[in-house]
Amino acid sequence: MMLILLWIAATLAATTLALAFGRKYGASFLVAVYAALIVMANIFAGKIVMFGPWTVPAGVIVYGVSFLLTDALNEFFGYRFAKEAILGGFTASLLLVIGVQIVIAWEPAGFWQHQEALETILGSTWRIAVGSLVAFLVSQNWDIYVFQWLKQRTGSGSLWLRNIGSTATSQTIDTLLFCTIAFAGSMPWPAVWGIIIGQLMVKLTIALVDTPFLYIMRAFYRTDEVTPNTEADNA
């Protein structure tokens, strides 16, 4: 458990550092970091780990923290930049899926003996690939929509409500969609629900833990140093 807590803390700290750099280099820097996190989460998902009593993909922590970045983009730069990050993340994920399949299908050199290992680690069934892409696109768009909707009604206050409310609901949508598309029919429903509950526990924990980090970053961002949040009418 100590290793898990260290991994969560390190991921949140690295993301917070990226947000600090984003204050200087702008939204494009954060969009690039976000796309990198999504690719990392997809690669790490190839390993199944224990999170306390729950069985979850190793990428669940990185993926959960990615919602902190979209919330920060929405809060400090505007809805449009959060939307661009999602499009960039989806494109990166799609390229990863296509690229991996091409590399796997490429005939290996005669002396290279690791083809089976490569297929085991990076390969995935079409249901898992489709489930991941669909769940990502739907849940991330829901996240930034709900965040912006709450911001219109709460103004600059209640940042905790925007962060937790948007992330908790979007992570629930993401988990239900992915697990249903990827696993329903291929394993017993009790097993599917076990995976769903495990992922939700981890993701909701991260949603609670990352809120103070967003408040810390708001202290570093001044309104006159970032792009105004003028995209509310697009929400």
Residue pairs with C-beta under 8 A, 6 or more apart in sequence:
1 52
4 51
4 52
4 61
7 61
8 61
8 206
8 209
11 61
11 62
11 65
12 65
12 68
12 209
12 210
12 213
15 33
15 37
15 65
15 68
15 69
15 210
15 213
16 213
16 216
16 217
18 29
18 30
18 33
18 69
19 30
19 69
19 72
19 217
19 220
20 217
20 220
21 29
22 29
22 30
22 33
22 72
22 76
23 220
23 221
23 225
23 226
26 77
26 226
26 227
27 73
27 77
27 81
27 84
27 226
27 227
30 69
30 72
30 73
30 77
30 81
30 85
31 73
31 81
31 84
31 85
31 88
32 88
33 69
34 66
34 69
34 70
34 73
34 85
34 88
34 89
35 85
35 88
35 89
35 91
35 92
36 92
37 62
37 63
37 65
37 66
37 69
37 89
38 63
38 66
38 89
38 92
38 93
38 136
39 92
39 93
39 96
40 59
40 62
41 59
41 60
41 62
41 63
41 66
42 59
42 93
42 96
42 97
42 132
43 59
43 96
43 122
44 57
44 58
44 59
44 62
45 57
45 58
45 59
45 60
45 63
45 132
46 57
46 58
46 121
46 122
46 124
47 57
47 58
48 55
48 56
48 57
48 58
49 55
49 56
49 57
49 58
50 56
51 60
51 198
51 201
51 202
52 201
54 194
54 197
54 198
54 199
54 201
54 202
55 194
55 195
55 198
56 195
56 198
56 199
56 202
57 199
60 199
60 202
60 203
61 202
61 206
63 203
64 171
64 202
64 203
64 206
64 207
64 210
65 206
65 210
66 89
67 140
67 143
67 166
67 167
67 170
67 171
67 206
67 207
67 210
68 163
68 167
68 210
68 213
68 214
69 85
70 82
70 85
70 86
70 140
70 143
70 144
70 147
71 82
71 143
71 144
71 147
71 162
71 163
71 166
71 167
71 214
72 214
72 217
73 81
73 82
73 85
74 81
74 82
74 144
74 147
74 148
74 151
74 229
75 147
75 151
75 159
75 162
75 214
75 218
75 229
76 217
76 218
76 221
76 226
76 229
77 226
77 227
77 229
78 227
78 228
78 229
78 230
78 231
79 144
79 148
79 229
79 231
79 232
79 234
79 235
80 231
80 234
81 227
81 231
82 144
82 147
83 141
83 144
83 231
83 234
86 137
86 140
86 141
86 144
89 136
89 140
90 133
90 136
90 137
90 140
93 132
93 133
93 136
94 133
97 124
97 129
97 132
97 133
100 122
100 123
101 123
103 118
103 122
104 115
104 118
104 119
104 122
104 123
108 114
108 115
125 182
127 181
127 182
127 183
127 186
128 182
130 181
131 177
131 178
131 179
131 180
131 181
131 182
132 178
132 182
134 177
134 178
134 181
135 173
135 174
135 175
135 177
135 178
135 181
136 174
138 173
138 174
138 177
139 170
139 171
139 173
139 174
139 177
140 170
140 174
142 166
142 169
142 170
142 173
143 166
143 167
143 169
143 170
144 166
144 235
145 235
146 165
146 166
146 169
146 170
147 162
147 163
147 165
147 166
148 231
148 232
148 235
149 235
150 158
150 161
150 162
150 165
150 166
151 162
151 229
151 232
152 232
152 235
154 161
154 162
159 211
159 214
159 215
159 218
160 211
160 215
163 207
163 210
163 211
163 214
164 207
164 208
164 211
167 203
167 207
167 210
168 204
168 207
171 200
171 203
171 204
171 207
172 200
174 203
175 196
175 199
175 200
175 203
176 196
179 192
179 195
179 196
179 199
180 192
183 191
183 192
183 195
184 192
